[in-house]
Amino acid sequence: MSSYNIALNFEDGVTRFIECKAGEKVLDAAFRARINLPMDCSDGVCGTCKCRAESGSYDLGDDYIDDALSEDEKHGGLVLTCQMVPHSDCVIAVPTSSTACKTAHGRFSATVSKVEPHHDAAIVLELDMDAGAPEFLPGQYVNIDVPGSGQHRSYSFSSAPGEAKVSFLIKKIPGGVMSTWLEAAQPGQKLDLHGPLGSFYLRDVRRPLLFLAGGTGLAPFLSMLEVLARAGSQQKVHLIYGVTRDLDLVQVGAIDAFVARLPNFSYATVVAEEASRHPRKGWVTQHIPADALNDGDVDVYLCGPPPMVDAVRKHFDDNGVKPNSFHYEKFTPNAAPGVSSKAA
Ligand code: FES
């Protein structure tokens, strides 16, 4: 391979993808792409260019001093971009904003190809990207301008990267600006997108995964599962998909199709509503099998409305559950997803 695809994920959630030639240092590749990553000495001395490598393989270089990058920092995944030479595609978290690095997210135009309502619960929106497949990390979102409103709404891709046709799973909100527009939308109409955004994305898969989805928070997991299936992942993955009403369970067929493609994938649906006859009632926290937590050696990804995210965090705290890492995204109907993640 003569070059690698490097995702630079900035503190404000903006992601830019750059090409890094074989043997090239990340800082140099970023400058070629007119992105001013933090730097001072460019010699491995000052530590100003320190970032976190979240996935991929790379050489840290041997020209830096301990004061710039200690052994502990190195083992914690920190890197000096003025020294780092990738050996694969990588994701790098940059601890400053995209504007400070004189860059911004991309803008794309797209054409509506399908609008598929699921009762009064959700809408599947499919778009053909006018400039071909957009780059994003599985789990990330974009802002979509709602035509004629001067407003935008944020939606996670439910499709995987690498496709010119992208899809979204959108919560239907009575009177909501996007829901209202989609009610009358027709194939062929144009939409503008901005992104990709967000730090809720699939990291290197090194241990079992527990995915917890609430309502249309299922979308990023469909993208992640597709990426895992394409990669032929053998890793254990358990998804728990919780909704309020039976009617809110959408795209279960799409989830089920992954059982045949991912040998160690399992899932469960959960419905909260009292009147439901669903076999699993209540909240996702009541349906987490002990083996899915793997004695803490698990990476947990959680996407849902704020009360669900708070409930899961409390459940983990109350029960002394300390996963290896815990990444979560809260979404509310009218706001950009609030994203957070932490390594426990
Ligand atoms: Fe000084 Fe990298 S810029 S250590």
Boltz pocket constraint, residues with backbone or C-beta under 6 A from the ligand:
constraints:
  - pocket:
      binder: B
      contacts: [[A, 38], [A, 39], [A, 40], [A, 41], [A, 42], [A, 43], [A, 44], [A, 45], [A, 46], [A, 47], [A, 48], [A, 49], [A, 50], [A, 68], [A, 80], [A, 81], [A, 82], [A, 83]]
      max_distance: 6.0
